[in-house]
C-alpha cells in the first residue's frame, strides 16, 4: 500500500469526488515504496499539482485530476478548455498544459542540484531520474474521450498516453496495468535507483516547510540573498523531517490534537511545521506556549527565521500571563505569602472569569512541554482559543516532566477542556540521539521511571532510530574544580579540531557547579554564554558561536552535537527528590545528538548508576 501524504482520512473533506476515487486507487494499487502527496504546493511559485508521486526507480510524476463529464466539454485546444459548469460556460487552462508547466518548474529547480544530476557524461546536466506529468479523468471513459477527440487531434491536445480514464482506474483494476498507465507518462525509463539521501534532497527542494534549520526571508520565499546563485545555497547535506514526521505533521487535521512522544522524537519539529501551516491559513494571531524560558527563546528564533513572527506569538507561560495583565491593565492579586509568578497566573484566571481579560484571543494555541503545565493552566489556555477555529495542539512526554512532583499529567485531558478522545498520536522513535547515547540515558534513569502512569496514555519506552556513534564517556575526579579544568581542556581541543562552539553545551545541576565552570571559562580564551538567570535565558541566542553554559533544567527542548554534564553525581539532600533529579539528568543526557561526556566527583547512588549505564 502506498504512503499517501496527508493521510487519506485527513484529505477526504477537501477532495473532489474524482480525487477521492483516484487517491484510493493510488493507495491500494501501488506498493509501499511509493510516496504520494495530495494538494501540496511545490516550487518557488507554490504551484498546486493535485498529486505528486515519487518512486525510487520510476521517478517523479505530477498529476492533475479533473471531475469533468464528456458532455460538459464544449471545446478544447492545446491551451484552453471551454467547460459548461453550473455557473455557465467557462474558459479554463488545458489541464495537461497546466501540469506540464508545474513539472518543468520543479525540474528546473532540481536540475540546479549537482547531487541529483546524472554521472553519465552522455547526460551531462540532466537529472539522474525520470520525470513525467499527466491528467486523470475519473468520469470520462477511454471510448468517450476517443469519440470526443479523434486520435490524430489528441496528439496536440490531450495525448492518449498522458491521460488516465475512468475505466482504467476501477476498483477491480489490475495493479500492474494501473501502474503501467502511470509510467507510460514518462518519456524515459532509467535503470538507476534513487538513494535515500537523494529522495530526501528531492523532498527538501519540493517542500521547504519540512526543512530543518533552514532560514527563510519569508514563509514561502526561497530566493537566494546577495545575488547568490541557487546552486551556491544548496547544502551538501540536507536535513528534513522523515516520512513519519511529515505524514503526522500534514495529517493533524483540525480541532484539538495531542502528540505524546519520547525525547528526540521530533515533537518540536512538528510543532514548527504546524505554526507554518496555521500562519498561512488563519487570520487571528497564533499563540505558542512552553514552560522553559530558554526553549521559548529558541522557539522565538525559529519563528523569526521562518518569517512568521508577525502571526505567531511565542511566550513561556508565566511571561504570557504577565503580558496579559499588562495589556489589559489588571492589578496583581495581593498576597505577601505567595510568589509574584504564582499570583500572576491566578490573577489572569480570575481576570478571564470576571471579563477583564477576553477569551478567544487566538486563532490557534500550541503548547510545547505540556507535561510541565498544571491543570488550571491548561484550563485557562483552552479558553483563549477562538471557538470558530477551535485549534489546539498539545505536545508532552511524561519522562521529561521535571518541574512537578507528580509524574507527568496526573489528570485527564478532558477535565481541562482538551477534546483529545481519538486524536492522540504516540511517537516512540527517538531520532535525535545516537543509539549509544539513548541506551546510556535510559539505563541510567529506567529504575526511576518505573511506576509512571497516566490515566489516558502510558509512559513510552523509547526505540532508537538514530545512527550508531561514540560511546558516552564518564570520568571521575576528586573535586568539582578538577572536573571544570578537564572540561575546559576538552572544549579547547574540540574547537582546535574545528568543532563550532555553538554546538557544545555544558550542563550543570546547581548554581555552584555552574559558577565553578564559568570561573574556569572566564580565565580562558573560549567565548561562552552563561544562562544563569531568567534575564540571560530570555536573551539566549542559539545562533551565537559560543559555548553554551546552561542549567540542566533550562536545557529541555534544546539539542547540541556535544553535551558535557558537569557534577553528574549531584544528589539533592532530600532523598525524596532523587527521582526528580534522575529525570532531570535524563533530560540533560538526551540533549546530545552525537557526543556525551559526564564528569563527577562524588560516590553515591547516581555515580553507581552512571557506572552501570556505561558498562
C-alpha positions in Angstrom: 0.0 0.0 0.0 1.4 3.4 -1.0 2.1 6.2 1.5 -0.4 9.0 0.9 0.6 12.3 2.5 -1.5 13.7 4.2 -3.4 10.6 5.2 -6.5 9.8 3.2 -8.8 10.3 6.1 -7.4 13.8 6.6 -7.8 14.7 2.9 -11.3 13.5 2.3 -13.1 16.6 3.4 -11.3 18.8 0.8 -11.2 16.3 -2.0 -13.4 16.4 -5.1 -15.2 13.1 -5.9 -12.7 12.2 -8.6 -9.7 13.0 -6.4 -11.1 10.7 -3.7 -11.5 7.9 -6.2 -8.1 8.3 -7.6 -6.4 8.6 -4.1 -8.0 5.3 -3.1 -6.6 3.7 -6.3 -3.1 5.1 -5.6 -3.2 3.8 -2.0 -4.5 0.3 -2.9 -2.7 -0.4 -6.3 0.8 1.0 -5.6 3.4 -0.7 -3.4 4.7 0.7 -0.1 7.8 2.2 -1.7 5.7 4.8 -3.5 5.3 8.3 -1.9 2.1 10.2 -3.0 1.4 13.8 -1.9 -2.0 15.4 -2.4 -2.6 19.1 -3.0 0.7 20.3 -1.5 2.3 23.3 -3.2 5.7 22.9 -4.8 8.4 25.2 -6.1 9.0 28.9 -5.6 5.7 29.9 -7.2 3.8 27.5 -5.0 2.1 25.6 -7.8 -0.5 23.0 -6.7 -0.5 19.8 -8.6 -3.3 17.5 -7.4 -1.0 14.6 -6.9 2.8 14.2 -6.8 4.2 10.7 -6.9 7.8 9.7 -6.2 9.3 6.2 -6.6 13.0 5.3 -6.1 13.3 3.7 -9.6 10.3 5.0 -11.6 11.0 8.7 -10.8 8.8 11.8 -10.2 5.3 12.2 -11.6 2.8 15.2 -11.4 -0.9 14.6 -12.0 -3.9 16.8 -12.4 -7.3 15.4 -11.7 -10.5 16.8 -13.4 -14.1 15.7 -12.4 -15.3 16.5 -15.9 -18.0 14.7 -17.8 -17.7 14.4 -21.5 -20.9 16.3 -22.2 -19.6 19.3 -20.3 -16.5 19.7 -22.6 -17.8 22.1 -25.3 -14.4 22.7 -26.9 -10.7 22.1 -26.2 -7.4 23.0 -27.7 -3.8 22.8 -26.6 -4.1 25.9 -24.3 -7.7 26.1 -23.2 -10.9 24.3 -22.5 -14.5 25.6 -22.8 -16.4 23.9 -20.0 -20.1 24.0 -19.2 -20.4 24.5 -15.4 -23.3 25.2 -13.0 -22.4 28.9 -13.4 -22.4 28.8 -17.2 -19.8 28.4 -19.8 -16.2 29.0 -18.6 -12.8 29.1 -20.3 -10.1 27.4 -18.3 -6.5 26.2 -18.9 -5.9 22.9 -20.6 -5.1 20.7 -17.6 -2.2 19.0 -19.5 -0.6 22.3 -20.1 -1.2 23.3 -16.5 0.5 20.2 -15.1 3.3 20.4 -17.7 4.3 23.9 -16.6 4.3 22.7 -13.0 6.6 19.8 -13.8 9.0 22.0 -15.8 9.2 24.5 -12.9 10.2 21.7 -10.5 12.6 20.0 -12.9 14.4 23.3 -13.5 14.8 23.7 -9.7 16.0 20.2 -9.1 18.5 20.4 -12.1 20.4 23.0 -10.2 21.4 20.4 -7.5 24.5 18.6 -8.6 23.7 15.6 -6.4 20.6 15.0 -8.4 22.3 15.0 -11.8 23.4 12.1 -13.9 27.1 11.0 -13.6 27.0 9.7 -17.2 28.8 12.2 -19.4 26.3 11.4 -22.1 23.6 13.0 -20.0 25.6 15.9 -18.6 23.3 18.4 -16.8 20.3 16.1 -16.8 18.5 14.7 -13.8 19.5 11.1 -12.7 15.9 10.1 -12.6 12.9 10.2 -14.9 10.0 12.7 -14.5 6.6 12.9 -16.1 3.2 14.5 -15.9 -0.4 13.6 -16.9 -4.1 14.1 -16.4 -6.7 11.9 -14.7 -10.4 11.9 -15.9 -12.3 9.8 -13.3 -15.7 10.3 -15.0 -14.6 10.0 -18.7 -14.1 6.6 -20.3 -11.4 5.9 -22.9 -14.2 5.3 -25.5 -15.9 8.7 -24.7 -12.6 10.5 -24.9 -11.7 9.0 -28.3 -15.1 9.8 -29.7 -15.0 13.4 -28.5 -11.4 14.0 -29.6 -10.1 12.0 -32.5 -6.8 10.2 -32.0 -4.9 12.4 -34.5 -6.2 15.6 -32.7 -5.3 14.2 -29.3 -1.6 14.4 -30.1 -1.8 18.2 -29.8 -4.5 18.5 -27.2 -4.5 15.5 -24.7 -2.1 12.9 -25.7 -3.6 9.5 -25.1 -0.6 8.1 -23.1 -0.8 11.1 -20.8 -4.4 10.6 -19.7 -5.9 8.0 -17.3 -9.6 7.4 -17.9 -12.4 6.1 -15.6 -12.3 2.6 -17.0 -8.5 2.4 -16.3 -8.9 3.1 -12.5 -11.7 0.9 -11.3 -11.7 -0.9 -8.0 -11.0 -4.2 -9.8 -8.2 -2.7 -11.9 -5.1 -4.9 -12.2 -2.3 -3.2 -10.2 0.3 -3.9 -12.9 -1.9 -2.5 -15.6 -2.7 0.6 -13.5 1.0 1.2 -12.8 1.8 0.8 -16.5 -0.7 3.6 -17.3 1.2 5.8 -14.9 4.6 5.1 -16.2 3.6 5.5 -19.8 3.5 9.2 -18.9 7.3 9.2 -18.8 9.4 9.9 -21.8 12.3 7.9 -20.4 12.9 4.9 -18.0 16.2 4.5 -16.2 17.8 1.6 -14.6 19.2 3.9 -11.9 17.6 3.7 -8.4 17.5 6.8 -6.2 19.3 6.5 -2.9 17.5 7.6 0.3 19.7 10.7 0.6 18.6 11.7 -2.9 15.0 11.1 -2.1 15.4 13.4 0.9 17.0 16.0 -1.3 14.1 15.9 -3.7 11.7 16.3 -0.8 13.9 19.1 0.5 13.5 21.0 -2.7 9.8 20.3 -3.2 8.7 21.2 0.3 10.8 23.8 2.1 8.4 23.8 5.0 9.8 20.4 6.2 13.4 21.5 6.2 15.3 21.5 9.5 17.4 24.6 10.5 16.7 26.3 7.2 16.4 30.1 7.3 13.9 31.8 5.0 13.2 35.5 4.5 9.5 34.9 4.5 7.2 31.9 4.7 7.4 30.9 1.0 10.3 33.0 -0.3 13.1 30.7 -1.3 15.1 33.2 -3.4 18.8 33.4 -2.6 20.1 36.6 -1.0 23.0 38.8 -2.1 22.7 37.7 -5.7 23.9 34.3 -4.9 23.0 31.6 -7.4 20.6 28.9 -6.2 23.2 26.2 -6.6 25.5 28.1 -4.1 22.8 28.0 -1.5 22.1 24.3 -1.6 23.9 22.5 1.3 25.9 19.3 0.7 23.9 17.5 3.4 20.2 18.4 3.8 18.1 17.9 7.0 14.4 17.4 6.7 11.6 15.7 8.6 11.5 12.0 7.9 8.4 10.5 6.2 6.7 9.6 9.5 7.2 13.1 10.9 6.0 14.7 7.7 3.0 12.4 7.5 2.0 13.3 11.0 2.6 17.0 10.6 0.5 17.2 7.5 -2.3 14.9 8.8 -3.0 16.5 12.1 -6.3 17.9 11.0 -8.4 20.4 12.8 -9.7 20.7 16.4 -7.8 19.5 19.4 -4.8 17.3 18.8 -2.3 15.7 21.3 1.1 14.3 20.5 2.8 12.2 23.2 6.4 11.4 22.3 9.7 10.4 23.7 12.6 12.8 23.9 14.1 13.4 20.4 11.0 12.0 18.5 10.5 15.3 16.6 7.7 16.8 18.6 9.1 20.3 18.3 9.7 19.8 14.5 6.1 19.0 14.1 5.1 22.0 16.2 7.2 24.3 13.9 5.5 22.9 10.8 2.1 23.4 12.4 2.9 27.0 13.0 3.9 27.4 9.4 0.6 25.8 8.3 -1.6 27.8 10.6 0.2 31.1 9.8 -0.7 30.5 6.2 -4.4 29.7 6.9 -5.6 31.8 9.9 -6.2 35.5 10.2 -6.1 35.7 14.0 -2.8 35.6 15.8 -1.4 32.2 16.9 -0.1 31.6 20.5 2.9 29.2 21.1 3.5 28.5 24.7 6.0 26.4 26.7 7.3 26.3 30.3 11.0 26.7 29.8 12.3 30.3 29.3 15.3 29.1 27.3 13.2 27.0 25.0 10.9 29.9 24.4 13.9 31.9 23.3 14.9 29.2 20.9 11.3 28.8 19.5 11.2 32.6 19.0 14.4 32.4 17.0 12.9 29.6 14.9 9.7 31.6 14.3 11.7 34.6 13.3 13.8 32.6 10.8 10.6 31.3 9.2 9.4 34.8 8.7 6.1 34.4 10.6 6.8 36.3 13.9 4.0 38.8 12.9 1.5 36.0 13.1 2.9 33.6 15.8 3.5 34.9 19.4 5.9 32.9 21.4 6.0 33.0 25.3 6.9 30.9 28.2 3.8 30.5 30.3 4.4 32.9 33.1 5.7 35.6 30.8 2.5 35.3 28.8 0.5 35.8 32.0 2.4 38.9 32.8 1.8 40.3 29.3 -2.0 39.6 29.7 -2.1 41.6 32.9 -0.1 44.4 31.4 -2.1 44.6 28.2 -5.5 44.7 30.0 -4.3 46.8 33.0 -5.3 44.2 35.6 -3.7 44.6 39.0 -2.0 41.7 40.6 -3.8 39.9 43.5 -2.2 40.9 46.8 -0.8 38.1 48.9 2.6 38.5 50.7 2.9 34.8 51.3 3.0 33.8 47.6 5.4 34.4 44.8 4.5 37.0 42.1 4.7 34.5 39.3 2.1 32.3 41.1 -0.1 35.3 41.7 0.1 36.3 38.1 -1.4 33.0 37.0 -4.3 33.2 39.5 -4.9 36.9 38.5 -5.2 36.0 34.8 -7.6 33.1 35.6 -9.7 35.5 37.7 -9.5 38.2 35.1 -10.9 35.9 32.4 -13.7 34.8 34.7 -14.7 38.4 35.5 -14.4 39.6 31.9 -11.4 41.8 32.5 -9.4 39.7 30.1 -11.1 38.5 26.9 -11.2 34.8 26.0 -10.9 33.5 22.4 -8.0 35.9 21.6 -6.1 33.4 19.3 -6.9 31.5 16.2 -4.8 28.6 17.5 -2.9 27.7 20.6 0.1 25.3 20.5 1.7 24.0 23.8 5.1 22.5 24.0 6.2 20.8 27.2 2.6 20.1 28.2 3.8 17.7 30.9 5.0 20.7 32.9 1.7 22.5 32.8 -0.7 22.5 35.8 -4.3 21.5 35.1 -5.6 25.0 35.9 -3.1 26.5 33.4 -4.3 24.2 30.6 -8.0 25.1 31.5 -7.0 28.8 31.2 -5.2 28.3 27.9 -8.0 26.4 26.2 -10.3 29.3 26.9 -8.0 31.5 24.8 -8.8 29.7 21.6 -11.3 31.2 19.1 -14.3 28.8 19.2 -14.7 29.3 15.4 -11.3 27.7 14.7 -11.0 25.6 17.9 -7.4 24.7 17.0 -5.2 23.3 19.8 -2.0 21.2 19.7 -0.6 19.8 22.9 2.8 18.0 23.0 4.2 16.2 26.0 6.5 13.5 27.3 6.0 12.2 30.9 9.6 11.2 31.1 10.6 14.9 30.7 8.3 16.2 33.5 11.0 17.8 35.6 9.2 20.8 37.2 6.4 19.0 39.0 6.5 16.4 41.8 3.9 14.3 40.1 5.0 12.1 37.2 3.7 13.9 34.1 0.0 14.5 33.6 -1.8 13.1 36.6 -5.2 14.4 35.4 -7.5 13.6 32.5 -7.2 15.9 29.4 -11.0 16.1 29.2 -11.0 17.6 32.7 -9.1 20.7 31.5 -11.2 21.2 28.3 -9.0 19.3 25.8 -11.1 17.3 23.4 -8.5 14.7 22.6 -10.5 11.4 22.5 -9.3 9.5 19.4 -7.0 12.4 18.5 -3.8 11.4 20.3 -0.7 10.3 18.4 2.1 8.4 20.1 5.7 8.8 18.9 8.0 6.0 20.1 11.1 6.5 17.9 14.0 8.7 19.0 15.7 10.4 16.1 17.9 12.9 17.9 20.3 10.7 19.8 22.7 8.0 18.7 21.8 4.6 19.9 24.7 4.7 22.3 23.5 7.9 24.0 19.9 6.8 24.1 20.9 3.4 25.6 23.1 5.1 28.2 20.4 7.6 29.2 17.7 5.1 29.5 19.8 2.6 31.5 20.7 5.4 33.9 17.1 6.6 34.5 15.0 3.4 33.9 14.6 2.5 37.5 13.3 6.0 38.3 10.7 5.8 35.6 9.0 2.7 36.9 5.5 3.3 38.1 4.9 6.3 35.8 1.3 6.1 34.8 -1.2 8.5 33.2 -4.9 8.0 33.1 -5.0 8.0 29.3 -1.6 7.4 27.9 1.3 5.1 29.2 4.9 6.1 29.5 6.7 5.1 26.3 10.0 3.3 26.3 12.0 4.9 23.5 13.0 2.9 20.5 16.3 4.1 18.9 16.0 5.3 15.3 19.2 7.2 15.2 22.6 6.2 13.8 25.4 4.5 15.7 28.0 6.7 17.3 30.6 7.1 20.0 30.0 5.5 23.4 29.3 8.2 26.1 32.3 8.9 28.4 32.1 9.0 32.2 35.0 10.5 34.1 35.6 10.5 37.9 37.6 13.3 39.7 38.3 14.3 43.2 36.9 17.8 43.1 34.5 19.9 41.1 37.5 22.2 40.2 39.2 19.2 38.6 36.1 18.5 36.6 35.9 22.0 35.3 39.6 22.1 34.3 39.3 18.8 32.4 36.2 20.0 30.6 37.9 23.2 29.6 40.8 21.2 28.1 38.3 19.1 26.2 36.5 22.1 24.8 39.7 23.8 23.7 40.7 20.6 22.0 37.4 20.2 20.2 37.4 23.8 19.0 41.0 23.4 17.7 39.8 20.4 15.7 37.2 22.6 14.0 34.0 22.0 16.1 31.7 25.0 16.3 31.4 26.4 19.8 27.6 26.8 19.5 27.3 23.0 19.0 28.8 22.4 22.5 26.7 22.7 25.7 27.9 22.3 29.3 25.0 21.5 31.5 25.1 21.8 35.3 22.7 20.8 38.1 23.4 23.6 40.7 24.4 27.2 40.6 27.6 26.4 42.5 28.7 23.8 39.8 27.8 26.3 37.1 29.8 29.0 38.7 32.8 26.7 39.1 32.7 26.1 35.3 32.0 29.7 34.5 35.1 30.9 36.5 37.3 28.5 34.6 35.9 29.6 31.2 36.3 33.3 32.1 40.0 32.6 32.7 40.4 31.2 29.2 40.0 32.5 25.6 36.9 30.4 25.0 33.8 32.5 24.2 30.7 31.4 26.1 27.2 32.4 27.1 26.1 31.6 30.6 22.3 31.3 31.0 22.4 31.7 34.8 19.4 34.0 35.3 15.9 34.5 33.7 17.2 37.7 32.0 20.1 35.8 30.3 17.8 32.9 29.4 15.4 35.3 27.6 18.4 36.6 25.7 19.6 33.2 24.7 20.9 33.2 21.1 21.2 29.7 19.7 23.0 31.2 16.6 25.8 32.8 18.5 29.0 30.8 18.1 29.7 30.5 21.8 29.9 27.6 24.3 26.5 27.3 26.0 26.7 27.0 29.8 23.2 26.1 30.8 21.4 24.8 34.0 20.2 21.2 33.2 16.5 22.2 33.8 16.8 25.0 31.2 18.2 22.7 28.5 14.9 21.0 28.0 13.7 21.3 24.4 17.3 22.2 23.2 19.8 20.0 21.4 23.5 20.1 20.7 26.0 17.9 18.9 28.2 17.6 22.0 26.9 17.8 25.6 29.0 17.8 28.7 27.4 17.1 32.1 29.4 18.5 34.9 28.8 17.3 38.5 26.9 14.3 37.2 26.6 12.6 40.6 24.9 15.6 42.3 22.0 14.5 44.5 19.6 16.8 46.4 19.8 16.5 50.2 16.2 15.4 50.4 16.1 11.6 49.5 12.5 12.1 48.2 13.9 14.4 45.4 16.1 11.6 44.0 13.6 10.6 41.3 13.1 14.2 40.2 16.9 14.6 40.0 17.2 11.5 37.9 14.6 12.7 35.4 16.5 16.0 35.1 19.7 14.1 34.3 17.8 12.0 31.7 16.7 15.2 30.0 20.2 16.6 30.1 21.8 13.5 28.6 19.3 13.3 25.7 20.2 16.9 24.6 23.3 15.3 22.9 22.9 14.3 19.3 26.4 12.8 18.8 28.7 13.1 21.8 28.2 12.9 25.5 30.7 13.4 28.4 29.8 13.2 32.1 32.1 14.1 34.9 31.5 13.5 38.7 33.4 13.7 42.0 31.0 12.0 44.5 30.4 8.4 45.4 26.6 7.8 45.7 23.6 6.3 44.0 24.0 8.4 40.9 27.7 7.6 40.4 26.8 3.9 40.7 24.0 4.3 38.1 26.4 6.2 35.8 29.0 3.4 36.1 26.4 0.7 35.4 24.9 2.6 32.5 28.3 2.8 30.7 29.2 -0.8 31.3 
